[in-house]
Amino acid sequence: MNSSSCYREIGDLIRINREKLGLTQEALSLMIQLSRPTITNIEAGRQPVRIHYLYRIADALKISIHDLMP
């Protein structure tokens, strides 16, 4: 698996879990203190996400960080 496909898979997992909770990108961005455009780019796989933000995202989505790993 190359890094681009890994970023896309992580982004998809974030989006799927965010939508399960009925959260908008804006709501998630406020919860984890990242901009909404950054969330958009992460979910689209255009931007890698740093590990400390993965922990924040997982916490906000009420899941384990392992649930965000492809």
N, C-alpha and C positions, 0 to 999 in steps of 0.2 A: 504494500500500500504506500503510495507516495504522499507527501505532506498535503498537497492540494485536496486529494480525496479524503484524507483524514480530517482536515478542517471542515469540509462539507458535511461529513458524517456527524461530527461534533455539533455543528450548527443545526443540522436536522434534529438531533436529539434534544437540543436546547429548545428549539421551536415547538416540537411535539409536546414536550413536558410543560412548556409555558402555556400552550393552548389548552392542555388538559385542565389546567387550573383556571382558565378563563382570563389570563393576564394578557394585557397588551404589551407591546415592546416598550412603550412609554412607562407603564407601571413597573415592569421589571427593571428598566434603567434607573428609575428613582430608588428602587429597593437596594440596588447594588452600587449606586453612584457611578454609573457609566452613562454616556450620552446615548440617546435613542439611535442616532446614526451608527454608533459603534455596535450596538446590539444588532442592528440590521445587517451590518457587514459580517459580524461573527456568524449569525444564523445563515447567511448566504455563502459562508465558507471563503469569503474574500479577505478575512483578517484572522490571524491566529489569536487565541485567547490565552492570556497568562494564567498560570496555575492558581495564583491567589484569587483571580476573578472566577475561575472554574469553581473554586470552593464557595465563593459568595453566591454564584448562580445556583449551584446545587442546593445550598441552604435556602435560598429564596424559593426554589421550586419544590422544597421539602423532599429531596431525593438524595441519594448517596452520590458522591463524585464519580463513583464507579459506573453509575447509570448513564454518565455522559461520555463514557469511553467506547469507541467503536470496536 
